[in-house]
């Protein structure tokens, strides 16, 4: 069990080391809801890789992180921001926003409509389908 904990801690340290690059890319704002002046942390978009990379992480606020970790408790109004973030030029942000819209689209018409209006390239499309919320 200690070995698993050590591996997890080492992975988390590598993830946090991406902070500077993610800060630059995100402009010090949450890449999903665009909140500024709040604590931001890297969030690895599943499926997770052995070595975390900037291209597979988003920089998000605690509000977004908490709701992503517990999708059954999502505040629907907060996630209207996904309608904008799904249009991001950053593929990993598109993937996560699309997964959120897909999840909410099971009950929310606006989320289905927002997702229907977006075109993804093949790589992003296949990444979106790898795992749902």
PEPE-V443851 format. One record per run of one state. SS is the DSSP state (A for helix, B for strand, O for the rest). FROM is the first residue (numbers start at 1). TO is the last residue. Records with the same first field share a line. If there is no record, write none. Layout:
SS: FROM-TO  FROM-TO
This chain:
O: 1-1  17-18  27-28  30-35  37-39  45-53  70-70  74-77  86-90  105-108  117-121  131-133
A: 2-16  19-26  54-56  62-69  71-73  78-85  91-104  109-116  122-130
B: 29-29  36-36  40-44  57-61
